[in-house]
Amino acid sequence: MVKRPSKRPRTRARPDPNALVPHETVRTLDPQVLHTQAEASVRALLKEGESANTVRSYASALRYWAAWFRLRYRSALTLPVPVPAVLQFLVDHVLHTGGAGASDPGDGGLVHDLPPAIDQALVNGGFKTALGAPALNTVLHRLSVLSKAHQLRDVPNPTRDPAVQELIKRIRRAYAGRGVRPAHKTALTKTPLEALLATCTDGLIGVRDRALLLFAWASGGRRRSEVAGAVMENLTRVDENTYVYRLTHSKTDQAGTEHRADADKPLVGLAAQALTAWIEASGVTTGPMFRRIRKSKAVEPLTGQAVWHIVKRRAALAGLEGDFGAHSLRSGFVTEAGRQNVPLAEAMGLTGHRSLATFMRYFQSGAVQSSPAADLLSFVPKG
């Protein structure tokens, strides 16, 4: 019996990119230069990938840089910014012990180098809210935005220059030596949060605010952008006292990797009951979870700024002293977790913090108050 040769499977020819012929109607681009249309698309994608709050803060910082540069050097701001200009920006805006041409001494004899006429012009133009040196956090934020602008344009970054880095290090050390700490919102721990909740008695608005505050706090201290962006489609009801909210997008997860291990945030007890009351009273079943109230109806979604205003308003109604804002919910949750000795991994799993250093700043502040080592004088040995 003759054995027939087996048929070999046909092999498909590999596509050859060099065989492609560009269409005559398509413009040939220079690979060394980003085309104008592509540059606009890149900017649009970068803007879309950032939170609205981040975009606003970046735009505000760059407007300030442009205004300051125009007044200081009588020319338009262009990249890359020279290193001497960045050094000048720092000494113009941070307080120090003095030097030639510095401003008049203020409290403690500290001065800054920004000429009064330019300072006044920046205030008059709406680029500053008040005369004088801004907070150190503000100066460093504006510097980081300038750094980001240079990175995106792929041009030499003056903020990475050794002279600038050394000056920043010395400025931080000087401020720390004066006892100046970075400004933080007052933490809304359990007791002050309960005071805010007690004010939520004004009809449908009160029902919404109670649900919003408990949703933000109990689910791990959600950021205001996360609260404003919460949608009903990500909410699952487990039973009458339990919901699970899937956080598919956050500041530290701009890509929306919804399948990560810590995406699910539980809402139990009071938080679940408040959420049920809001859903039933408002009739919201799809789309944005928290909305503005107009004529006793839930209408368009809240913004992050509106969340901030709700916290401020409720804190004022409760008569609380302190600087409260939306971030007070986040810092309050972490601080309270430290006070109640919640395991570190469990607390971070809810908050979604990526920076252990940031998380520990609040966690340790709460934990230290309940530490046994803090009351050794009252220690009574067993037996």
C-alpha positions in Angstrom: 0.0 0.0 0.0 1.4 3.3 -1.1 1.5 5.9 1.7 0.4 9.3 0.5 2.3 12.2 1.7 0.4 14.2 4.3 -0.7 17.7 3.3 1.2 20.5 5.0 -0.9 23.4 6.3 -0.6 26.5 4.2 1.5 29.2 5.8 0.3 32.7 5.5 2.8 35.2 4.2 3.9 37.6 6.9 2.9 41.1 6.2 5.7 43.3 5.1 5.5 46.9 6.3 8.0 48.0 3.6 5.6 46.9 0.9 3.0 49.5 2.0 2.5 52.5 -0.3 1.2 55.6 1.4 -1.9 57.1 -0.2 -1.3 60.2 -2.2 -3.9 62.1 -0.2 -2.2 61.5 3.1 0.4 64.0 4.2 3.9 62.7 4.9 5.0 63.6 8.4 8.5 64.2 9.8 9.2 61.5 12.5 11.4 63.9 14.3 8.6 66.5 14.8 5.2 66.0 16.4 2.6 67.1 13.9 0.3 69.9 15.1 -2.8 67.7 15.0 -1.1 64.9 16.9 0.2 67.5 19.5 -3.4 68.7 20.0 -4.6 65.1 20.4 -1.8 64.4 22.9 -2.9 67.4 24.9 -6.5 66.4 24.8 -5.7 62.8 26.0 -3.5 64.2 28.8 -6.2 66.5 29.9 -8.9 63.8 29.7 -6.8 61.5 31.8 -6.5 64.0 34.6 -9.1 64.8 37.1 -11.0 68.1 36.7 -9.5 69.4 40.0 -5.9 68.6 38.8 -6.5 70.3 35.4 -7.8 73.4 37.2 -4.9 73.6 39.7 -2.3 73.1 36.9 -3.9 75.8 34.8 -4.0 78.2 37.7 -0.3 77.5 38.6 0.9 78.1 35.0 -1.2 81.3 34.7 0.6 82.5 37.9 4.0 81.6 36.4 3.2 83.5 33.2 2.0 86.6 35.1 5.0 86.6 37.5 7.5 86.1 34.6 5.9 88.9 32.6 6.1 91.4 35.5 9.6 90.3 36.6 11.3 90.0 33.2 8.9 92.0 30.9 8.7 89.1 28.5 6.5 86.1 27.8 7.1 82.8 29.6 8.7 80.2 27.3 10.1 76.7 28.0 12.6 75.8 29.1 12.7 78.4 31.9 16.2 79.4 32.8 17.6 78.1 36.1 18.2 81.6 37.5 14.6 82.5 36.9 13.5 79.5 39.0 15.8 80.5 41.8 14.5 84.0 41.6 10.9 82.7 41.8 11.8 80.8 45.0 13.3 83.8 46.8 10.5 86.0 45.6 7.9 83.8 47.3 9.4 82.2 50.4 10.2 83.9 53.7 13.8 84.2 54.7 15.9 86.3 57.1 16.7 89.0 54.5 19.0 90.2 51.8 19.7 93.0 49.4 16.5 94.3 47.8 14.2 92.2 50.0 10.8 93.3 51.1 10.1 95.0 54.3 10.4 92.8 57.4 7.2 91.2 58.5 6.4 89.1 61.5 9.6 87.8 63.1 11.8 89.9 60.8 11.3 87.5 57.9 11.2 88.9 54.3 10.7 87.9 50.7 12.2 89.4 47.5 9.1 90.1 45.5 8.9 93.9 44.9 5.8 95.4 46.4 4.7 96.9 43.1 4.7 93.4 41.4 3.0 91.9 44.4 0.2 94.4 44.2 -0.1 94.0 40.4 -0.5 90.2 40.9 -3.2 90.7 43.5 -5.0 93.4 41.3 -4.9 91.0 38.3 -6.5 88.2 40.3 -3.4 86.0 40.3 -3.0 86.2 44.1 -5.6 86.5 46.8 -3.5 88.6 49.2 -0.2 90.5 49.5 2.8 88.8 50.9 4.5 85.4 50.7 2.1 82.5 50.0 2.2 79.2 51.9 5.2 77.0 51.3 2.8 74.3 49.9 1.6 76.7 47.3 5.1 77.6 46.2 6.2 73.9 46.0 3.0 73.0 44.0 3.7 75.8 41.5 7.2 74.4 41.2 6.0 70.9 40.6 3.6 72.1 37.9 6.4 73.9 36.1 8.5 70.6 36.3 5.5 68.7 34.8 5.3 71.2 32.0 8.9 70.7 31.1 8.6 66.9 31.2 5.6 66.9 28.9 7.5 69.1 26.4 10.6 66.9 26.8 12.9 70.0 27.3 15.6 70.5 30.0 14.0 70.7 33.4 15.3 73.6 35.5 13.7 72.3 38.7 16.0 69.3 38.6 19.1 71.5 38.5 21.3 70.8 41.6 21.2 74.5 42.6 17.4 74.5 42.6 17.2 71.1 44.5 19.7 72.3 47.1 17.8 75.5 47.7 14.5 73.7 48.0 16.1 71.4 50.6 17.4 74.3 52.6 14.0 76.1 52.4 12.2 73.1 53.8 14.7 72.8 56.6 14.4 76.6 57.4 10.6 76.4 57.5 10.7 73.3 59.7 13.1 75.0 62.0 10.6 77.8 62.5 8.0 75.3 63.4 6.0 75.8 60.2 4.3 72.6 59.2 2.4 71.8 55.9 -1.2 73.0 56.2 -3.8 70.2 56.6 -7.5 70.2 56.9 -8.9 69.4 60.3 -9.6 65.6 60.5 -13.3 64.6 60.8 -12.9 61.7 63.3 -15.9 59.9 64.7 -17.1 62.5 67.2 -17.1 65.6 65.0 -18.5 63.5 62.1 -21.5 62.6 64.4 -21.9 66.3 65.1 -22.1 67.0 61.3 -24.7 64.2 60.9 -26.8 65.6 63.6 -27.4 68.8 61.4 -28.8 66.7 58.5 -32.4 67.4 59.4 -33.4 69.7 56.5 -35.6 67.6 54.4 -34.3 65.9 51.2 -31.0 67.9 51.3 -30.4 66.6 54.8 -31.1 63.0 53.7 -28.6 63.5 50.8 -25.9 65.1 52.9 -26.2 62.4 55.6 -25.8 59.6 53.0 -23.0 61.5 51.2 -21.0 62.1 54.4 -21.4 58.5 55.6 -20.6 57.1 52.1 -17.4 59.1 51.9 -16.2 58.4 55.4 -17.3 54.8 56.0 -16.0 53.5 52.6 -12.5 54.5 53.5 -12.4 58.3 53.3 -13.3 58.9 49.6 -11.9 61.9 47.9 -14.4 64.6 46.7 -13.8 63.6 43.1 -14.7 60.0 43.9 -17.9 61.1 45.7 -18.9 63.3 42.9 -18.1 60.6 40.4 -20.0 57.8 42.2 -22.6 56.1 40.1 -25.4 53.7 40.9 -24.2 51.1 38.4 -21.2 50.4 40.7 -23.3 49.9 43.8 -24.4 46.4 44.8 -26.9 45.8 47.7 -25.9 42.7 49.7 -28.7 42.9 52.3 -30.6 45.6 54.2 -27.6 46.6 56.2 -24.8 46.1 53.6 -23.8 47.6 50.2 -20.6 47.2 48.3 -19.4 50.0 46.1 -16.9 49.2 43.3 -14.5 52.1 42.9 -13.4 51.9 39.3 -11.7 55.3 39.0 -9.7 57.3 41.5 -6.8 59.8 41.7 -4.3 57.0 42.2 -6.0 54.8 39.5 -6.7 57.1 36.6 -6.7 54.1 34.2 -9.7 52.6 36.0 -8.3 49.1 36.7 -11.6 48.0 38.3 -10.5 44.4 38.9 -7.8 45.3 41.4 -8.1 43.6 44.8 -9.1 46.7 46.8 -11.7 48.1 44.3 -14.7 47.0 46.4 -15.6 49.3 49.3 -18.1 48.0 51.9 -20.9 50.2 53.3 -22.5 48.7 56.4 -24.7 49.7 59.3 -25.5 53.4 59.5 -23.8 54.1 56.1 -26.0 51.5 54.4 -29.1 52.7 56.1 -28.4 56.4 55.2 -27.8 55.4 51.5 -31.0 53.4 51.4 -32.9 56.4 52.8 -31.4 58.6 50.1 -32.1 56.2 47.2 -35.7 55.8 48.3 -36.3 59.5 48.9 -34.6 60.7 45.7 -35.7 58.0 43.3 -32.1 57.8 41.9 -31.6 54.4 40.4 -29.1 55.0 37.6 -26.3 57.4 36.8 -24.7 59.8 39.4 -25.5 58.8 42.9 -25.4 62.2 44.6 -27.2 65.2 43.0 -28.3 68.7 43.5 -31.8 69.3 44.9 -34.1 71.7 43.0 -37.8 72.0 43.9 -37.6 68.9 46.1 -36.2 66.8 43.2 -32.7 65.3 42.6 -31.4 66.7 39.3 -27.9 67.2 37.9 -24.9 65.5 39.6 -22.9 67.2 42.3 -19.4 68.5 41.5 -16.3 68.0 43.6 -16.6 71.6 44.7 -20.1 71.0 45.8 -18.9 68.2 48.0 -16.4 70.5 49.6 -19.2 73.1 50.2 -21.4 70.5 51.9 -18.6 69.5 54.4 -17.9 73.2 55.1 -21.6 74.1 55.6 -22.3 71.1 57.9 -19.2 71.9 60.0 -20.4 75.5 60.4 -23.9 74.4 61.3 -22.4 72.0 63.9 -20.4 74.9 65.4 -17.1 73.1 65.0 -13.9 75.0 65.2 -11.2 74.1 62.6 -10.4 74.3 58.9 -12.8 71.7 57.4 -13.1 70.6 53.8 -13.7 67.5 51.8 -10.3 66.1 52.7 -11.3 66.2 56.3 -13.4 63.0 55.7 -10.3 61.1 54.3 -7.9 62.3 57.0 -10.6 61.7 59.7 -11.2 58.1 58.6 -7.4 57.3 58.7 -7.0 59.0 62.1 -9.9 57.2 63.6 -8.6 53.9 62.2 -5.4 54.6 64.1 -7.3 55.4 67.3 -9.3 52.2 67.1 -6.2 50.1 66.3 -7.5 48.9 62.9 -4.8 46.8 61.3 -2.7 48.9 58.9 -3.3 46.7 55.8 -7.1 46.7 56.3 -7.2 50.5 56.7 -5.1 51.1 53.6 -7.1 48.5 51.7 -10.2 50.8 52.2 -8.5 54.1 51.6 -6.5 53.0 48.6 -3.5 55.0 49.6 -0.4 54.2 47.5 1.9 56.2 49.7 2.6 54.6 53.0 4.3 57.8 54.2 1.1 59.9 53.6 -1.1 57.3 55.2 1.1 56.9 58.3 1.1 60.7 58.9 -2.6 60.5 59.8 -2.7 56.9 61.1 0.1 57.5 63.7 -1.5 60.7 64.8 -4.6 58.7 65.8 -2.7 55.7 67.1 -0.4 57.6 69.4 -3.4 58.8 71.5 -4.4 55.2 72.4 -0.9 53.9 72.8 -0.4 52.1 76.2 3.1 53.7 76.3 1.4 57.1 76.6 0.1 56.4 80.1 2.8 54.4 81.8 2.3 56.3 85.1 -1.1 54.7 85.4 0.2 51.2 84.6 -0.7 48.7 87.3 1.3 45.4 87.2 -0.7 42.2 87.4 -0.5 40.2 90.6 
